[in-house]
């Protein structure tokens, strides 16, 4: 079974897919990422108003509900 892999290390995104192999780019080079709040320990959180991933040092929600789904291991 072929799997896609995504690794993010020190601001560098590396993607491996069976069809194209491995490619890397900087997170700051992506058009849908806002790094204005970048700092130690920051995470990327989707902002539906701006339609961008936003770096945050605190997880924020306007709905009062926050669900963290880390997938299956």
Secondary structure, 3 states (H helix, E strand, C coil): CCCCEEEEECCEEEEEECCCEEEEEEHHHCCCEECCCCCCCCEEEEECCCCEEEEECCCCCCCCCCCCCCCCC
